[in-house]
Amino acid sequence: MKITVVGCGAGAFATAADLSRKGHDVTLYVSKAHSKNFDDIRDSKVIRYYDNENVDGINVSLYNVTDEPDIAFAEHDIIFVVTPTFAHESIAYEMTDYVNRNDVVVLSPGSTGGALVFRRVFDDVIPGNAPKLAEIHTLPYTARKKGTDAVRVTLYVDYLLFAAMPAMYNHDIYHIVKELYPSIIMCHDVLETGLNNGNATTHPAPMVLNAGKIEYYGKHKHYAEGITPSVGNVVQAIDDERKNICYAFGYRELDIKDRLYLMGYCPLKRTVYECINDEKSVFPPIGGPDTLNNRYLTEDAPYSLVAMSSIASIKGIPTHLMDSVVYMAGALMGHDYMHEGRTLASMGLDSLNADEVLTFVMTGKK
């Protein structure tokens, strides 16, 4: 396939290199504002790729590396948006000059509400000509950059939840993405994928509860040090709120422990703490965040948690713990995350009741 990958972080590097080494023509694109991130691969078009089979790394050649949207979006079979959640809206606006109803755009990941944000922007700017959208609930890789021209993948995720927006295109886009990621599993719609975004439960609360330690020492292991038995209890309680939202909308309530196990992150144990800190888990060696100004807090609280809380409000489901973490996270960083984050309005759902929301995510019509 001809694939355009949008992004410049570890996830984008992993996606571009992995799909390239599997024989696809991959163009890696980032806007000019962030093009300095390509300085060391712009001319060579090579990413050094490390995984458990290639511990010394291999050079993977990309088809193209560019900050020119005319080039990146000129010819492709599919576009993958692999960026932080806070960049979704600006990227969607940027893409409106280059995409149309014949295109397929997949958010990897969509986090919570990503495809809805893209759809709102497309409906505002190019009504009637929006591309087919889809999202995966999580990044298909656990990846970290190694310098400016390399990436290391420590896990290929075994369980990827997938849905199109609107869901009437589920089967069409599923068969395209299935060729690239055989482990995807079709969900009912993008509310279901978004409500299974695990970052909302495992990232913000432990950051809030470890804020003093992180600031004092400036060195931290989020999972090995940050998720103690008691913090694990809070993570589980927040996940229970998430499951209540799933139940209210009629989706399967997949517990955090089961999801982490199915994705290949860790063995299935009795508690969150035992799962994450098992010797066979991928989590304990992961270092950081070493500062509160990190996406675990500044992205996953205002976007993932606020989005889930906002979706819950449609059905009147209480999310007391989620909301508490959002307010505390905002206070730590001097922001009002509950209003600055991913709200019903930013997802284009603010004028809809529950039945209308379900119709919208299925048909794309309000």
N, C-alpha and C positions, 0 to 999 in steps of 0.2 A: 504494500500500500504506500501511497504518498501521504505522509503524516506531518502535520505542523504541531509542535509542542510549544505552548506559550508559558514562559517562566524562566527563572535563572537560579533558583535555589536547588537544594539537594534533590527534591522530588522531581523537578524538571530535568536535571542532569541524569538522574537514574532512569527516568522514562525514556528520554531521548537515546541514551546509550544502550539500554536494554532492547528497545524496539529496533534500533539500528543493527545491533549485532545479530538480531533474528532475521535480518534481510530486508527490512523496510527502508524506504527513502525518507529520512526524518530531517525536517528543517526545524531548528531551535530558534525561537523568536522571543525577544524582549523589547519593550519600548525604549526609545532613546534615553529616557530619564534614567534607566537602569543599565544602559549598554556597557558601562565600565565593567560589569560583571562578566562580560564576554572577552575582555581584553586579551586573556591568555589562551583563548580557543578560537578567536575570530579568524585568524589566518590559517591555522592548522586544521580547524574543524575536527579536532580530535579530543575525546574525553578519555582519561585514564579510568578504567572501570575495575573495581575490586568487589569480589564476593567470596563466599566460602569455598568455591571451586577455583577461583583465580586470586589466591591470597597475595600474589606478587603483582597483580594488576595486569590488564591487557589494554591495548590502545584500540578504541572504537572510533571509526571515522563516521561523521555525520554527513548527510547530503548537503546541508547548508547551515550556516549560523549567521543570523542577520538581525538588525534593528529596523529594517525597512518593511513596513506592513504591506506595501505593494508586492513585495517579493514573497513574504511569508504566507499571505493568504491568496496568492494568485492561482495556485494549482495544488489541490489536496483531495484526498478521499475522506479525511476526518481530521478534526482539530481537537487536541487535548489541552485544556486549560489547567495548568499545574502550578498554582500560585497561592499565596496566603489569602485567607477569606476576605480581609479588608481591601484587597485589590480587585475583587470581583466586579464591583459596580463600574469602576473606571475602565477596566478592560472591556467590559460589555459595551460601554459607550464608544470606546476606540474601535471596536470591531464592527460597529453598525455601518461604517463606510465600505466594508469589504466583504460582508457575508449576506446571504439571502436564503430563501426557502429551500434551495437545493443543497445546502450545506448541513453537515452534522457536527455539532459541538458537544464535547463530553467534558464535564468537570471532574477532575481526578485529584483530590476529592471535591465533592460538593459541600462538604461539611454539613451544616444544617441550613437549608434554604438557598443554597447557591444557585441552583437551576431556576428557582423562583425569582431571584434578583435579576438574573440574565433575561428571563422572559419579560419581566416588568420593563426593563430598559429597551428591549427589542420592540415591545408593543408600543412604547412611547415614541420611539424614533423611527422604526421601520414597520409600522403596523401592517399586517397582512403579508409581510415578507420575512418573518422571523425564521431562522434556521431551526431544524430539529435539534432539541436539546436532550441531554441525558447527564446522569451523574453516577459516580461510584461513591459508596459511603465512606471510604478511607483510601489513602494512598496505597497502591499495590505493593509498596516496598517500605521497609524500614531502612532509611538511608541517611547518611551524613556526608557532607562535602569533606574532601581531603585537599585542602588548599583551594586554588582558584581554577584548576583544570581537571579535577578528579573527584570521584564519588565512590563511597563504599556502601554496598548493600549488605545488610546483615540478615535480612529476612524477606522472602517472597511470600506475600500474604495469601493464604489458602482459601479464604472465604471473603468474597467481595460482593456486596449487595449493590444491585444495579436497578435503575429505573429511568424511564424517559419522561420528559416534560413537553407536551402532555403524554400521559401513559398510553394513549391510543397508538403511539409509535413504539411501544415497548419491544414488540417482536422484531420490527424492522431494524432498530438500532442494536438490539441485543445480539443479533447474528453477526453484525459487523464487529462489535467489540469482543465477542466471544472468540474470534480468530486471534485476537491479540492477547486476551486474558481469559484463558479457558476456565478459570475458577469463579467467574462471575455467576451470580444467582439472581434471577429476576424477581424483583419485588412488585408490589401492587402499584406504587407510585412514589414520587419524590418526597412525600411526607414520611413514608416508611423508611426510605434510605436516610433521610435527614435525622430522624429520631433515633437512628442506630449509630450516630456519630459518637464514638467512644471518647474522643478528646474532651467532650463536654463534661464527662464524669471523672476522668482520670487526671486532668491537668489543673483546672483552676482551684479547686478546693485544697489540694495539697500545697499549692503555691501560697494561698492565703494563710494556711495553718503553719507554714514554715517560713513566713516572711521575715521574722526576726533573725532566724538562723542564716537565711540566705544573705541578708544585708550585712550581718555582722562578720561572717566568715568569707563571703564572696566565693565560696566553693561548695558545691552541693551536688548530690546525686538524687534526682527527683524520686526515683523508685526505691532504691536500696535504703536511702536515708529518710526520704520524705514520706513514704507510705508505710507507716508503722501500723501495728494492729488497730489502734484507736482511729488513726486517720483513714485506714481502710474501712472502718465502720461508717465513717462519714461518706466516703466514696460509694459504698453500697447503698446507703440511705438516699443519696442523690440519684443513683441508678434506679432505685425503687420508684422515685417520683417520675423518672423518665418512662419506666414501664407502665405506670398508671396512665400516662399520656397515650402510649401505644394502645393500651386496652380500650381507652375511651374512643379512639378512632377505628378500632377493629383490627389492628395489626398484631402480629405475634409479639409477645413480650419476651424477647430474648435477653436473659440475664447477662450482666457484664462478664461473669465468670465463664459462662458457656460461650459467649462471643469471642473472648480472648483465646479460649481453647480452640475453637473452630478456625480462627484466623491463623493459628500456629504460633502465637506469642508465648504460651506457657501451658503447663499441665492443668488439668481440671482439679481444683482443690475445694475445700470446704468454705474458705473465706477469700476475700479479695487480697488480703495481705499474704496468705499462703500461696495463692496463685502467682502473684507478682514476684515474690521473693524465693520461689522454688529454684533449686540449683539448675534446673533445665530451662528456666525462663530466660527470655532474651533481655529482660528489663534491668536486672541488677547492675550490669557493667556500664549502662548508659550514664554518661556524665552530664552535669548541668540540669537546669539553668543556674547560672552563677549570679544572676541579677534578676530583680523583679520585672525589669523592662524586657520581657521575653514573651514570645507568642503564646506560651502555655497560659499566661495571665492576660496579656493585652489583646490577644486574638480570641482565645477560647472562652473567656468570660463575656465580653460584649457581643460577640457574634454567635457562637454555638449555644451558650447557656441562655442568652437573651432570646434567641430565636426559639429555642424549645419552650421557654416560659411563655413567650408570645403565642405560640401555637396552642399551648395548653389553655390559654385564656379563652380561646374560641369555644372550648367545651366547658369552661368554668372549672378546670382541674387545678387545685392548689399546688403551688411549687414553692413552698416556704424555704426549703433549704437552697434550692437553686437561686432564688431571689436574694437570699442572705449572702451567698457567695458573690453574686454580682455586685451588690452594694458594697461589700467589704473590699472586693477587688478594685472597684472604682475609687473608694476612699483611699486605698493604698497608693493609687496612681494619680489622684487628684482629678478624677473624671466622673461624670455621671453616666456610667456604662448602660444603665437601664434605658436611657433615652438616646444615647449616642450609638447604641449597637444595632443589631439586625432585628428590627421591629416588624410588626405586621405591615406597616406602610412600606417599608423598604422591600418587603417580599411581595407587595402588590395584593395583600390579603385583607387590608384594613376595612374594606367596605362589605365584606362577605360574611355570611353566617356559616355554620358548620357544613350544612348540605351544599351550599354554594362553593365552599372551598373544595370539597371532594369532587364536585362536578368540574371545577376549574382544573384541578390537577389531572383529571382524567381526559378532558376534552380540549382544554386550553380556552374555553369560552366562559365568560362571566354573565 
